[in-house]
Amino acid sequence: MVSAGQVAAFAVALVFIVVKLAGAGYLIWLRIRAVRQRRGVASVFAAAPVPYRQRRVMLEGFVVGVANPKAVILFAAVLPQFVNRRAGHVPVQMLLLSLVSFAIALVSDSAWGLLASTVRAWFACSPRRLQLVSLGGGLAMIALGLLVAVTGRTL
């Protein structure tokens, strides 16, 4: 005899599989549409709004980084492990570790931002490059959708 718990577990697993397959199918369908329409990427890219002034972009990036709750969680969860309590001045050590982490993030994020800006300008020079990137991204997302569909939990 099958218990109510077993029926519930089967139903949850079945719903999970249905939602997973529906999500994978939707992802694949969206990406197939994007691959078919990749020739229009250049016109959309060219019609993109004019970038903000650099000062405003830097300020917005700083505000987003400071207001990011993940940073607070990181500092609260990870940094205390590196504090030497016997050395004293725990708040000063935490502040110093936070400043080092902030400096590393500032340099790293700035480098990524400059690299992204350079790559964007390089791609914007050629509609063919934009089409190839759109095709490559679309095919990668289709592969990801197929991977989601065929892996994971089974009944």
C-alpha positions as CSV (number, residue, x, y, z in Angstrom):
1,M,0.0,0.0,0.0
2,V,1.2,3.5,-0.9
3,S,1.3,6.0,1.9
4,A,0.1,9.6,1.7
5,G,3.7,10.8,2.1
6,Q,4.9,8.8,-0.8
7,V,2.1,10.2,-3.0
8,A,3.0,13.7,-1.9
9,A,6.7,13.1,-2.6
10,F,5.8,11.7,-6.1
11,A,3.5,14.7,-6.8
12,V,6.3,17.2,-5.8
13,A,8.8,15.4,-7.9
14,L,6.4,15.3,-10.8
15,V,5.6,19.1,-10.5
16,F,9.4,19.8,-10.3
17,I,10.0,17.9,-13.5
18,V,7.1,19.6,-15.3
19,V,8.3,23.1,-14.3
20,K,11.9,22.2,-15.2
21,L,10.9,21.0,-18.6
22,A,8.6,23.9,-19.2
23,G,11.4,26.3,-18.2
24,A,13.9,24.6,-20.4
25,G,11.5,24.5,-23.3
26,Y,10.7,28.2,-22.9
27,L,14.4,29.1,-22.7
28,I,15.2,27.1,-25.8
29,W,12.2,28.7,-27.7
30,L,13.4,32.2,-26.7
31,R,16.9,31.5,-27.9
32,I,15.8,30.0,-31.2
33,R,13.8,33.2,-31.8
34,A,16.9,35.3,-30.9
35,V,19.1,33.3,-33.2
36,R,16.6,33.7,-36.1
37,Q,16.5,37.5,-35.5
38,R,20.2,38.0,-34.9
39,R,20.5,40.2,-38.0
40,G,18.5,42.9,-36.2
41,V,21.0,43.0,-33.3
42,A,23.1,45.6,-35.0
43,S,20.2,48.0,-35.4
44,V,19.2,47.6,-31.8
45,F,22.7,48.0,-30.7
46,A,23.2,51.2,-32.8
47,A,20.0,52.6,-31.4
48,A,21.2,52.1,-27.8
49,P,21.1,55.3,-25.7
50,V,24.2,57.5,-25.5
51,P,26.3,56.3,-22.5
52,Y,26.2,58.4,-19.4
53,R,29.1,60.6,-18.4
54,Q,31.9,58.7,-16.7
55,R,31.5,60.5,-13.4
56,R,27.8,59.6,-13.1
57,V,28.5,56.0,-14.0
58,M,31.3,55.8,-11.4
59,L,29.0,57.3,-8.8
60,E,26.2,54.9,-9.6
61,G,28.5,51.9,-9.5
62,F,29.9,53.0,-6.1
63,V,26.4,53.4,-4.7
64,V,25.3,50.0,-6.0
65,G,28.5,48.4,-4.5
66,V,28.1,50.1,-1.1
67,A,24.4,49.3,-0.9
68,N,24.8,45.7,-2.0
69,P,23.6,43.5,0.9
70,K,25.9,40.7,-0.3
71,A,28.9,42.8,0.7
72,V,27.5,43.2,4.2
73,I,26.9,39.5,4.5
74,L,30.4,38.7,3.2
75,F,32.0,41.1,5.8
76,A,29.9,39.7,8.6
77,A,30.4,36.0,7.7
78,V,33.9,35.8,6.3
79,L,36.0,38.6,7.6
80,P,35.7,37.7,11.4
81,Q,37.6,34.5,10.6
82,F,40.7,36.5,9.8
83,V,40.7,38.7,12.9
84,N,43.2,37.9,15.6
85,R,41.3,38.5,18.8
86,R,44.4,38.1,20.9
87,A,46.1,41.0,19.1
88,G,43.3,43.3,20.3
89,H,41.7,46.2,18.4
90,V,39.1,43.9,16.7
91,P,37.1,46.8,15.2
92,V,40.3,48.3,13.7
93,Q,41.2,44.9,12.2
94,M,37.7,44.5,10.7
95,L,38.0,48.0,9.3
96,L,41.4,47.3,7.8
97,L,40.2,44.0,6.3
98,S,37.1,45.7,4.9
99,L,39.2,48.5,3.3
100,V,41.5,45.9,1.7
101,S,38.5,44.1,0.3
102,F,37.0,47.3,-0.9
103,A,40.2,48.3,-2.6
104,I,40.5,44.9,-4.4
105,A,36.9,45.1,-5.5
106,L,37.4,48.7,-6.7
107,V,40.4,47.8,-8.8
108,S,38.9,44.6,-10.1
109,D,35.4,46.0,-10.9
110,S,37.0,49.1,-12.6
111,A,39.2,46.8,-14.7
112,W,36.2,44.7,-15.8
113,G,34.2,47.9,-16.6
114,L,37.0,49.3,-18.8
115,L,37.4,45.9,-20.5
116,A,33.7,45.7,-21.1
117,S,33.6,49.2,-22.6
118,T,36.5,48.4,-24.9
119,V,35.0,45.2,-26.0
120,R,31.6,46.9,-26.6
121,A,33.2,49.5,-28.8
122,W,35.1,46.8,-30.7
123,F,31.8,44.9,-31.3
124,A,29.9,48.0,-32.2
125,C,32.3,48.6,-35.1
126,S,31.0,45.6,-37.1
127,P,27.4,44.4,-37.5
128,R,28.9,41.0,-38.4
129,R,30.6,40.7,-35.0
130,L,27.4,41.5,-33.3
131,Q,25.6,38.8,-35.3
132,L,28.3,36.2,-34.4
133,V,28.1,37.1,-30.7
134,S,24.3,36.9,-30.8
135,L,24.5,33.5,-32.6
136,G,27.1,32.2,-30.1
137,G,25.1,33.4,-27.1
138,G,21.9,32.0,-28.5
139,L,23.5,28.6,-29.2
140,A,25.0,28.5,-25.7
141,M,21.6,29.3,-24.2
142,I,20.0,26.6,-26.3
143,A,22.6,24.1,-25.1
144,L,22.0,25.3,-21.5
145,G,18.2,24.7,-21.9
146,L,18.9,21.2,-23.3
147,L,21.2,20.5,-20.4
148,V,18.6,21.6,-17.9
149,A,16.0,19.4,-19.6
150,V,18.1,16.2,-19.5
151,T,19.8,16.5,-16.2
152,G,18.7,16.7,-12.6
153,R,16.1,14.9,-10.5
154,T,14.1,12.0,-12.0
155,L,11.0,10.3,-10.7
